[in-house]
């Protein structure tokens, strides 16, 4: 299934998926009011109820009451103490800026319970059920307190019954004008009733048949320097509720974001969702282009004289290959990331490490790459290094070399670990890539970001999306197909694992190359970067490979390219150009740029 031209609206505000949850705080200085009549008068006279109201704080925004203002009016019911006593009166109390003034008779004839709500509804009868419409955007407040004839002033803490949801949209990579003409919440409850008899955190009774839409805002331009925040009062939502969505009309097209079922909106809390637009999928995208400093990297690390120590035991390391996920093919006059794991028998020391190409089975160095500093502490370690390849096409052995600090000669590894062999280190350098061969700048599971360390869980049986960015260095028109292959192999020159990675005694230790998705690509002339999205789904239900009860050798997901009118599928290599700019200041290469991602079915957890 091909998904065309929609905006990724990825939430990023808090670590738990998508929202910022702000705790409510007590109002520091609640307004103090006096009863309508002086309680110190003769006992035969009526004692009138007085109100002192404080307010649990919520950020003051559209419709949200942070402090009581002149004109605010609450309704108050009174009942004699005891659960069976009826509530009566529904008396309005208006705030004049200093005190709450009763708009009717509210006698306190003994011990009594007081229930208050805001805003006041004069049409409400004595059943204490107050209806509300979501479209009115009322900040529904409620509270309860006890009074006596001796102390007839009710000190009521008014609590918020609704939630506040805030939406902020960042233009980010989106290249359109960015006119937001409408924002709408869908699948939300639009009618509810407040039952002030209920002593719960949320005394709302929802009319679930009223699910519908609410217009929330619009008519503004996206501006990341000063983003507009659209704020909407919404009913609380709990994990078992139906999913709500928010829809946006941007530049005449409608897009939506579905709130995750795990997102609970509690009464009296505010939630902020920051949504980033990443441009249209299957369309051009703006990205920083950094060119290779060819002259610099053609010399860097390649001109110093390497003298090999005939005795590797003088600085003894054992090695095994890593990061074969990048693939074994290299292209002349292009950058490539090489890596290795190593174990230092030399214990704690300082020194250098570098890679070289040698003729297979010899000590003849064909090409050398720049060294990096290392420190050893007696434990295994690993490094990735960006290397600029200039060797003529052919097959070469990648060899890590080590040199102790202060010494002249470089040592090959004394041996291999974990059954590694010379054949696992053979790389093929191909002729310079043509302008019509795209590269991969990055890919990720939609909304998940990227790390090379973790394997991302995705649905077993349902489709999920893979987002990718192609690099079109020649900026020529490109037409073809991309397929996603979820592969797990243990063989020479595989794009997943070398033979020495395979462990004895493992369970479910199968090998496979499953095609899980395919996408057509049609890139117009002049496009440097192209962002696409591909729907993926596992065609076969696989079991998790395990060794000693632990998952191992998680399958690797790669993208392969086939040009129009071609039968050849080619592994998309990395566009690592910015790693080869002399101004690059990054440290060791880990998650900077990759051409793979590890995924696994959720059932493997």
N, C-alpha and C positions, 0 to 999 in steps of 0.2 A: 504493500500500500504506500503510495507516494503522498506525502503531506505537503501542500503547496501554499506558499506565501501567507504565513501568519506570523504574528509577533510573539516571541518568547517573552512572557511576563514572569520572570523568575523572582521569587521573594527571597530577601536576604537580610532582613532586619535583625533577627535574633537566631541563636544557635539552634533552637527548636523549630526548624522548618521555615517559619515565615512571619513571626509577629513579635512585637515588643509589648510586654505586659507590664503595666505600671501599677504598683500597689496604691490603693487609696490611702490618703493621709487625713488625720483629723484636722478640722478647721482650727487654726490657732487662736482666733478670737471670735467665738460665736456671738451673734447679736444678743443682747440682753433686753428683755421686755418685761412689762408688768401686766398683771391682770386688769381686766376692765374695771373692776370694783375693788375696793379696799377690803381684804378679808378680816380686818380688825373691827368691823362694824358689828352691831348687835346681831346675835345668833339667829334671831327670828327673820332677819333679812336674808335674801338669796345670796349664796356664795357663788360667784361666777368663776368659770374656768379661765385661768391665765396660761399663756404659752410662752416658754423659753425654748427656742429652737436652735440647735446646732446642726451642722451639715458635714457629712463625710465628703471629703474633697475629691473632685475629679477635674482634670484639666478643663478650664473654661474654653469652650469651643462652640461650634454651632449648636445652639439650643441647650448646651450643658450649663447647669446652674452651679457656680462655684461659690457664690455668696448671695445671700438674700438681698434683693433690691426693692425699692419702693414700687408698689404695684403687684408684687408677688402675693398670691392668695392660695391658702391651703384650706382643705375641708377637714373638719374634726368631728369624730363620733365619740360619744361617751357611753359607758355602760357601768352598772354597778359591779363591784368585784365579784367574781365567780363566773365560771364558764357558761352557765346557763342564762345569764342575764343578757337581755337584748341591748344592742347598740342603738342609740337614738341621736337625733338632732341634725347631723350633717351641717354643722355651723361653719360659715366662712370666716376665716381670720385673715385680714389683710395686713401686710407689712408696710409701715410708713417710713421706714428708714431707721427707726429706733425701736419700735415695739410692734407686736402683733395685736391688732384690734379686732375684737369679736364683732361680727356683723349680725348677731342674733343672740337669742337666749341660750346660754350654756351653763345650767346650774350644776354645781357639785353638791349632792345631797348626802354624801358619805364616801366610804372607800369606793374608788371607781378606776376603771381602765379607760385610757384614752388612746384612740387610734387616729392618726392624721395622714393625709395624703396631699400631694400637690402635682399638678394644678387642680384647682377647685372645679367641680362639676355640679352646678346647681340643679341639674335634672336627675341626679342620683337619688334614689329613694333610700329607705332605711335598711336595705339589704346589704349594705357595705360593699357592694360590687360595683366598681367604677370601670366603665369601658374606655378603651383607648384605641385610636387608629395610628398606625405607624407613620402614615403620610403627614400627620400633624407634627412629627418630630419633637414630641414632648419628652423632656427629661423627667421621668416619673419618679417621684420621691414618696417615701412612706416611713412611718415610725410609730412606736408605741411607748407609752409611759403609764405610771400609776400616780394617782393623786388621792388626797384625803381632804376632808372638810377643813382641817387645820392647815394643810399645805395644799392649796388648790391650784398651784401653778405646775403645769406639766413640763418637765424638762425633757424634750423629745430630741433624739438624734435622728435626723432625717437621712435616710439611706437611698442610694440610687438603685432602682429596679432594673435599669437597662444597661447595656454596654455601649461603649463608644469605639467605633472602628474608623481608623484613619488610613487613607490611601494616598501614597506619594508615588508618582511615576517619573522615572528618570529617562531622558531621551537617549543617553548613552550613544550607541553606535547607529541608531536609527537616522536615516538620511532624508526622511521626508520633512515637510514643514513643521509638523508636530502640533496641529490644531486639535484640541480635545473638545469636541462639540457636545459630548454627552457621557456621563458615568451613571451606570444603573446597577443596582443590586437585584439579583434574581433568586427565586426559590427561598424567599424569606417570609416569615409570618407577619402578616399585615394587620391583624386584629388580635387584641388581647384584653383581658379583664384583670384588674387589680383587686384582690381580695384582702382587705386590710385586717381581716380576722386572723390570717395565717402568720404565725411567728416563724417564718422560714427566711432563708437568705434571698429567696426570690418568690414573693407571693403572687406571681403572675400566673394566670390561667390562659393558655394559648388556644386560639382557634386554629387548629392545624389545617382545616379546610380552606383557610384564607391565604395559603401560600401564594405569593405573587411577586411583583416587581416594585421597586422603589427608585424613583429618579433621585440621584444624589448630587449631581453637579455637572460642570462642564463649562464650555465657552471660555477657554483660556489656552495659551500657548505653553508648550513644554519649555522649561528653562531650568537646566540643571544647576545653574548658579544660584537661583532663587526659586526652588521648586514649590509649586502650589500643593497644599495638603487638603484633600477633600475629607471632611469629617461627617460621619453619619451616626445617628443614634439607632441601634439595632437591638432586637431582643437577645437575651442570652442564648447561647448555643452550646449543646453538650455533645459528647462524642458519638452518641447513638442517633443524633439528629441527621436529617438529610443534608447533603452538601449544599451550601450556598455558593453562588458565583457572583463576581463583579465583572461587568462588561464595559468596554470603552469604545467609543467611536472616535477614531483618530484619523484625520485626513480623509474622512468619508467612509472608512472601513471599520467594521466592528470586530473587536477581539475580546477575549474573555480570560479570566483567571478563576480557577475553581479552588476554593478553600479546602484544605485537606480535612478529612474526617476527624483527625486527631486534634484539630484546632478548636479548643473550647473557649467560648466567650463567656466570662463570668460577669454577673451583675456588679456594677460599680467599678469595672475595670476598663481601661482603654488599651487598644491594640493597634499598633502601627505596622502597616505592610508597605515596604518599599519595593516597587516593581521596576525592573530594568528592561528597557527595550533593547533588543540586540539586532535590530534591522530585520528586513524581510528574509525569510528562509528561501533557499534556492534563488538567491539574488546576490548582487555585489554587496560587499561590506567594507567599511573603512577600518583599516588596521595600519599600524605603524610599519613602514617599510624601511629596513636597515640593510644597506648593501654590504657585501663582503669587501674587506680591504685586501684585495687580491695580492698586491705587492707586499704588504705586510705579512700575510699568512703564507705566502710563497717562500719567505725567508725565515719566519719565526719558528725556531726549533729545528730548522733543517740544515743549518750551516756549521754548527759546532761539531768537532770531531768526536766520534764515539769509539772508545777503545774497550773491547770486550775482555773481561777477566776470564781466563781459562779455568778458573776454579770458582764455580758458583757458590760453593760452600763458604767462601769468604764473607759473603753477605747473603745468607741462605733464606730463600723464600720458596714456598710451594704455592701453586696457583690452580685455579679452575675457572672456566669461562662463566661470564654472566651477561645478562642483558642481550641474549641472542634474539629477544623479541623485536629488536630493531631490524633484524634480517641481516643476511651475510653479503648482500650486494652493495658495492660502493660505486660511485660515479666519479670519473676523473674531473679535477678542478671543482670539487664540491666538498662541503663539510660532512663529516661523519662522526658520530659519538661512539667511542669504543669504551669497553669496561672490563673489569676483572675483579674477582675476589682473590685475596691472598692471605697466607698465614706466615708470619715472620718467625723463623726459628732463631733469629738474631735477638729476640727479646725486646727490650726497650732501647730504642735508638731513634735518630733522626736521619733523614736522607731524602732521596728523590726517586720518582718513578716516571717512566715514560713508555710509550709504545713505539715500535718500529715494525716495518714490513721487511721480512726476509724471504729469500728464495726457499721454498719448502725443502726441508731436510738439510739445510746448510746454515752457516753463520753469516752469509752474505747479506748485508743490509741494503735494501733497495730504496727505502724511504724512511725517514725518521720524523718524529713529531715532538712537540715541545714537552719538557719535563714539568712536573709539579712537585712541591714539597710534601713529604709525608712524615709522620711520627708513628712509631710502633710501640705497643705496650704489651706485646706477647700474645695478643688476641687477634683473631681473624679480622679482616677489614676489607673494604672494597672501594673502588673509585671508578668514576666515569670521567673521561676527558674528551673535549671537542678537538678533533684532528682534521686538518685540511689536507685532502688527498690529491696529489699531483701525479702519482705513478701512472705509467702507460698501462693500457688494459692488459689484464693477466690475472693469474691466481697467485696469492702471496700468503705467507704465514704471519699472522699477527702475533708479536712477541712482546710481552712486558719485560722491561729492564729495570733494575734497581741499582742505586749507587748510595753508599754510605756517605754522610756529610763529611767533607774534607778530603775525600778520596777522588782519584782520577778515573779508575776503571768502572765500567758498568757490568753487572752480573745478570745473566739469564736466570730464570727460576731453576732451582736445583731439581725439582720434580713436579709432577702433577698430583693433585688431590682428587679423591672421589672418582677415580677411574678415567679421568680426562686423558685425551690423546692428542698428538700433533694434528690429526685430521679435523678435530673440532675447532681448530684455530685458523682454518683456511678461509680467506675472504677473496671474492672475485671483484676486481676493479673493472668496470665497464667504461666504454667510450662516453664522452660528455653527453649528458642528457639533452635531448632535443627540446626545443621550445614548446612543443605540443605534448610534453609529458608533465602532467601536474604533480605537485608535491602536496604533503599534508602539513598544515601549520599546527593543527591541534584537533582533537576530537574528545567528546565526553558524553556520558549518559545525560540526557536532558535534565537540567536543574541540579546536577550532582557535583559540578566542578571536576577537578582532576587531581589525582595522585597516583604515582606508579607503585605505591606500597600496598594500597588496599584493593580488594576486589569488590565491585559494587553489586549488591543484590538487585535483581530485576525480576519481574513477574515470570512464573513458570509457564503459564498458559496464555497470558494476555500479551498484546503488543506493547512495546515500549519504544521510546524514541532515542536515536543516536544523532547528536549534533556534530557536524564536522565543518572545518574551514579549509578549503583548497587554496593552494598558492599557485598562481599562474604567472611564472616569471617572465615568459615571453609576451604576455598580454595578448595572445592570439585567441581566435575563436576556438573553443574546445567543445567537442561533442563526443559523448560516449556514455559508459555505464560505470557505476561503482557498486561493488557488492561487499557486504560485511561477512567475514568468515570467522567463526568461533572455532579455534583450532587448538589441538593438544596433540603434539607429536614429539617423539624422541628419536631424532635421526640427524645425520649430518646435513648441514645447510638448511635445517628447518627454520621456520620463523617463530617457533615457540620455545622448544627446549632441546638442548643437546643430549646425546645418548647418555652421558655420564650423570645426568640429572635423575634418571629413572632409579627408583629404589626397589629393592627386593622385599617381598612380603607385603606389598601394598594391596589394598582392596579397591575394586572398581577402577583398576588402573588401565583403563581403555584409552585408545587413541582415536581421534576423529577430526574431521574438517567439515563442520556444518555451516552451510550458507544460511544465514538468519535474516538477511535483508538485502534489498537491491534498490538502486535509485538511478534514474536517468539524469544526465548532466548536459546542459546546453549553456555554455558560458560565452557571452558576446565579446567581440574584439574590444580591447582596451580595459578589460577587467583584471585587476591585480589579485584581489582576494574574493573568494566566492564562498558564501555560507549556505550550507544545506542541512536538511534534516531527513532522516531515514527511519521508517517504521521497521522494527525488528521483532522477531518472534522465534522461539526455539522450535525447530521442526521435530526434534526427538527429545524425549524425556531422559536425561542422563542422571546417573548417580554420582555423588561426590567422591572423587578419588581421595583415599586416606592412607596414611602411613602412621602406624602406632597411634591410631585414633585421631590424628590431626590431618586436615586437608592439606594436600601438597600439589604442586605443579598445577595451579589453577589455570584453566584454559585462557588463551589470549585472543583478543578480538582485533583483527586487522581489516583494513580496507584495501581492496584491489581494484585497479583501473583497467578498463578495456576501451580502447578508442573505437570510434565508429568505423565499421567495415573491417575490424580486426578480430582475430580469434584468440589473441594473447592476453591473459590477465597478468598484470604487473603489480607487485606490492607497492603501495604508495609510500615513498620515502619521506623523511622529515625535511621540512624547510627550516633549517637551523641557521639561516644566514646571519641573524642578529648576534649569534654566539661568536661570529667571526668578524666582528667589527672591533677595531682596536680600542674603542671606547667602552667595550663591554666590561662591566665591573662585577659580574656575578661570581659566586664561589664555585665549588665543584658542581657539576651538572647533574641534577637529579630530576626534578619535574619541570624543567624549563621548556622543553619541547619534546614531543614523543610522536610516534606513529602507531601506538597501540594503547589499549586499555583492557583491564581484566574485569570480567563480569562473571557472575554465577547466579543460578536460579535461587529465589528466596527460600525454597525448600532445603537448600544445602545448609542453612543456618540450624 
